[in-house]
Amino acid sequence: MSPLPDVRRQVRQTLAPGLIAGLIGGIAFGAAMAELGVLPTVASLVRTDSPLVGFVVHMAIAAILGSGLAVLLRGRWTAGDVVLWGVAYGAFLWFVGPITMQPLILGQLPTWDLAAAQAAYPSLLGHIVWGAATGLSLVAIKGRAAFVDTTTTPRSEPPQARLRGVVLRGLVAGLLGFGTIGMLPGGSERMFLPWGGDDAAGLEPLAVALLGSIVYAVLHPGSTSTAGGAAVRGAGFGFILWVIGGLTLLPLLRGEGLTWSITDARTTFPALPGTILFGAAMALIYHWLGRLTRLFFSDDVGNRSPDAGSWGPRAVGRGAAAGIVGGVLFTLVMVRIGYLPTVAKLVGSDSELVGLGVHLLIAEIVGVSYGVLFRRQAFDQSAAIGWGVSYGFLWWVLGPLTLAPVILGTSPAWTVEAAASAFPSLIGHLAYGAGLGLTFHAMEARYSPWWITRTDAEATRMAGRRVEASSAGPAIWALLVLVAVLLPVVLSP
């Protein structure tokens, strides 16, 4: 039998949709390149400076890379995972393309230094927009037949009714998440002013937040992920919302043009921590609303865990112990950078010993929250590190930049200067998260390996969670690592 029909089918089902999706994403990125006046730089790859030639070269590259994304994501993936992977893929291509391959093609050696990264910063935002647009286009082209929600059990309700419920949950979660950030002292001004122009109370930021919440809900209609997994996913979505909503759509709607320069990034940086926290809060609320919906309207009693009465104390105890281990690792960084007196100020002291005690207490409390939120999330050590490091990053935004200033009687420190000052503690938070995740996973694996199922219903649920963790997890971790890597680029003068 000739292999040609199989080849044609693979091209038709995989490469062709990716090529079209890449072209759609390329149009969005190409329009931005035309406004920024960088198409002649692309044209220089073929030894000319014509903007038209640059656009043609750009579109050809976009089509090829779109096919590559489709090959990477062949199979049955959820729509939300496709978009997350599209953004992560676009960011990876920024490192490979403008930072590395472009200088080599032009006969130069890549420098991989801060100056090169800052010069290519607008291109990074363009690659993120391209990845998101390509992912969304790939979902639309291949349709529900290819990208389905494999993490939940089928429902008998009509698709339209389910979509209405998903959109309503997204709106409610968005409103509550938006209101939560706005209740912080000065939070609305610091988060919304960079979005709202001269009017921090304007409706534009709220509209972007609610639209983003609806998009998140439609991309993630159901999930077997834990609450912690949802919060980390939402934090990554918040970063995407900052790029696409705050730096791209709103300025274009106001007629201000793209705010993609490194100077614009520093000006709008106060919106980034708040948007990340908004995304985490919105996704967490959306997750809890989904759990309540299933609790009151689902007949699937098999979704209940067999250890429902005892999981709480176990998760709290293991989280507390894991938090102490992570706290000890964090202490090594704190001693090195002299940060313990700063921690002691939370209780009105400047003693390093008092700071150490407060630090370990906080590490234990955060560990308890990890145990409750991430119970039964990590299947192996690599996943444990990924979720732990991501949670550590989230707490860097929530702790030194937000809660600590509020406890000391001021507003959240969502400024470039404050973030630069707190950047050394980010390393400690990431080390803390790695130790926390690994230790918690080790205790789960030692005393209750929950992935060994005992009932068919539990096996179905665990299979869905394993699919979701293995598909979305690496993209989420990569996205948050990108944010951490991006910070020095934005914060350095």
Long-range contacts (C-beta under 8 A, 24 or more apart in sequence): 14-67, 14-70, 14-71, 14-74, 15-67, 15-70, 15-71, 17-70, 17-138, 17-141, 17-142, 18-66, 18-67, 18-68, 18-69, 18-70, 18-71, 18-138, 19-63, 19-64, 19-66, 19-67, 19-70, 20-66, 20-137, 20-141, 21-66, 21-69, 21-70, 21-134, 21-135, 21-137, 21-138, 21-141, 22-62, 22-63, 22-64, 22-65, 22-66, 22-67, 22-69, 22-134, 23-59, 23-62, 23-63, 23-66, 24-133, 24-134, 24-137, 25-62, 25-66, 25-86, 25-129, 25-130, 25-131, 25-132, 25-133, 25-134, 25-137, 26-58, 26-59, 26-61, 26-62, 26-63, 26-66, 26-130, 27-59, 28-129, 28-130, 28-133, 29-58, 29-62, 29-126, 29-127, 29-129, 29-130, 29-133, 30-55, 30-58, 30-59, 30-62, 32-126, 32-129, 32-248, 32-258, 32-260, 33-58, 33-126, 35-257, 35-258, 36-122, 36-258, 36-260, 38-122, 38-123, 44-106, 45-102, 45-105, 45-106, 62-130, 62-134, 65-89, 65-93, 66-134, 66-138, 69-131, 69-134, 69-135, 69-138, 70-138, 73-138, 76-146, 76-147, 76-148, 76-150, 77-146, 77-147, 77-471, 78-147, 78-148, 78-149, 78-150, 78-151, 78-219, 78-220, 78-468, 78-471, 78-472, 79-139, 79-147, 79-218, 79-219, 79-220, 80-216, 80-219, 80-220, 80-233, 80-472, 81-468, 81-471, 81-472, 81-475, 82-135, 82-138, 82-139, 82-147, 83-132, 83-135, 83-136, 83-139, 83-219, 84-135, 84-233, 84-236, 84-472, 84-475, 84-476, 84-479, 85-135, 85-475, 86-131, 86-132, 86-133, 86-134, 86-135, 86-136, 86-138, 87-128, 87-131, 87-132, 87-135, 87-240, 87-475, 87-479, 88-131, 88-474, 88-475, 88-478, 88-479, 88-482, 89-131, 90-127, 90-128, 90-129, 90-130, 90-131, 90-132, 90-134, 91-124, 91-127, 91-128, 91-131, 91-478, 91-479, 91-482, 92-478, 93-127, 93-131, 94-120, 94-123, 94-124, 94-127, 97-123, 97-127, 98-123, 114-488, 114-489, 114-492, 117-489, 118-262, 118-489, 118-492, 121-260, 121-261, 121-262, 121-265, 121-489, 121-490, 122-258, 122-260, 122-261, 124-486, 125-243, 125-247, 125-248, 125-260, 126-260, 128-240, 128-243, 128-244, 129-243, 129-244, 129-248, 132-240, 132-244, 149-221, 149-222, 150-464, 150-467, 150-468, 151-222, 151-223, 151-224, 151-225, 151-464, 151-465, 151-467, 151-468, 152-221, 152-222, 152-223, 152-224, 152-464, 153-300, 153-303, 153-460, 162-221, 163-218, 163-221, 165-293, 166-217, 166-218, 166-221, 167-214, 167-217, 167-218, 169-217, 169-286, 169-289, 169-290, 169-293, 170-213, 170-214, 170-215, 170-216, 170-217, 170-218, 170-286, 171-210, 171-213, 171-214, 171-217, 172-285, 172-289, 173-213, 173-217, 173-282, 173-283, 173-285, 173-286, 173-289, 174-209, 174-210, 174-212, 174-213, 174-214, 174-282, 175-210, 175-213, 176-281, 176-282, 176-285, 177-209, 177-213, 177-278, 177-279, 177-281, 177-282, 177-285, 178-206, 178-209, 178-210, 178-278, 178-282, 180-278, 180-281, 181-274, 181-277, 181-278, 181-281, 184-402, 184-406, 184-411, 184-412, 185-406, 185-410, 185-411, 185-412, 186-411, 186-412, 187-274, 187-411, 187-412, 190-270, 190-271, 190-274, 190-411, 190-412, 190-414, 190-415, 191-270, 191-271, 191-273, 191-274, 191-275, 191-278, 191-414, 192-271, 192-274, 193-270, 193-271, 194-246, 194-267, 194-268, 194-269, 194-270, 194-271, 195-245, 195-246, 195-250, 195-268, 195-271, 197-254, 204-250, 204-253, 205-250, 208-241, 208-245, 208-246, 208-249, 208-250, 209-241, 209-245, 209-278, 209-282, 211-245, 212-237, 212-241, 212-245, 212-279, 212-282, 213-282, 213-286, 216-279, 216-282, 216-283, 216-286, 217-286, 220-283, 220-286, 222-290, 223-287, 223-290, 223-468, 224-461, 224-464, 224-465, 224-468, 225-287, 225-377, 225-465, 225-468, 225-469, 225-472, 226-373, 226-374, 226-375, 226-376, 226-377, 227-284, 227-287, 227-288, 227-372, 227-373, 228-370, 228-373, 228-374, 228-377, 228-387, 228-391, 229-374, 229-377, 229-387, 229-468, 229-469, 229-473, 230-283, 230-284, 230-286, 230-287, 231-280, 231-281, 231-283, 231-284, 231-287, 231-373, 231-394, 232-280, 232-387, 232-390, 232-391, 232-394, 232-476, 232-480, 233-283, 233-472, 233-476, 234-279, 234-280, 234-281, 234-282, 234-283, 234-284, 234-286, 235-276, 235-277, 235-279, 235-280, 235-283, 235-390, 235-393, 235-394, 235-397, 235-480, 236-279, 236-476, 236-479, 236-480, 236-483, 237-279, 237-283, 238-275, 238-276, 238-277, 238-278, 238-279, 238-280, 238-282, 239-272, 239-275, 239-276, 239-279, 239-479, 239-480, 239-483, 240-479, 241-275, 241-278, 241-279, 242-268, 242-271, 242-272, 242-275, 242-276, 246-271, 246-275, 262-489, 262-490, 265-490, 266-416, 266-490, 266-491, 269-414, 269-415, 269-416, 269-419, 269-490, 269-491, 270-414, 270-415, 271-414, 272-414, 273-397, 273-401, 273-402, 273-412, 273-414, 273-419, 274-412, 274-414, 276-394, 276-397, 276-483, 277-397, 277-398, 277-402, 280-394, 300-457, 302-455, 302-456, 302-457, 302-458, 302-460, 302-461, 303-457, 303-461, 305-458, 306-454, 306-455, 306-458, 307-448, 311-375, 312-372, 314-447, 314-448, 315-371, 315-372, 315-375, 316-368, 316-371, 316-372, 317-371, 318-371, 318-440, 318-443, 318-444, 319-367, 319-368, 319-369, 319-370, 319-371, 319-372, 319-440, 320-364, 320-367, 320-368, 320-371, 321-367, 321-439, 321-443, 322-367, 322-370, 322-371, 322-435, 322-436, 322-437, 322-439, 322-440, 322-443, 323-363, 323-364, 323-365, 323-366, 323-367, 323-368, 323-370, 323-436, 324-360, 324-363, 324-364, 324-367, 325-435, 325-436, 325-439, 326-363, 326-367, 326-388, 326-392, 326-431, 326-432, 326-433, 326-434, 326-435, 326-436, 326-439, 327-359, 327-360, 327-362, 327-363, 327-364, 327-367, 327-432, 328-360, 328-435, 329-428, 329-431, 329-432, 329-434, 329-435, 330-359, 330-363, 330-428, 330-429, 330-431, 330-432, 330-435, 331-356, 331-359, 331-360, 332-428, 332-431, 333-424, 333-425, 333-427, 333-428, 333-431, 334-359, 334-425, 334-428, 337-424, 337-425, 337-428, 339-424, 339-425, 339-428, 345-408, 346-404, 346-407, 346-408, 362-399, 363-432, 366-395, 366-432, 366-436, 367-436, 367-440, 370-436, 370-437, 370-440, 371-440, 374-437, 374-440, 375-444, 376-444, 376-450, 376-465, 377-465, 377-469, 378-437, 378-440, 378-441, 378-444, 378-469, 379-451, 379-466, 379-469, 379-470, 380-441, 381-438, 381-441, 383-441, 383-469, 383-473, 384-437, 384-438, 384-440, 384-441, 385-434, 385-437, 385-438, 386-437, 386-473, 386-474, 386-476, 386-477, 387-437, 387-473, 387-477, 388-433, 388-434, 388-435, 388-436, 388-437, 388-438, 388-440, 389-430, 389-433, 389-434, 389-437, 389-477, 389-480, 389-481, 390-433, 390-476, 390-477, 390-480, 391-433, 391-436, 391-437, 392-429, 392-430, 392-431, 392-432, 392-433, 392-434, 392-436, 393-426, 393-429, 393-430, 393-433, 393-480, 393-483, 393-484, 394-480, 395-429, 395-432, 395-433, 396-422, 396-425, 396-426, 396-429, 396-430, 399-429, 400-425, 416-490, 416-491, 419-487, 419-491, 420-491, 420-492, 423-487, 423-488, 423-491, 426-484, 426-487, 430-484
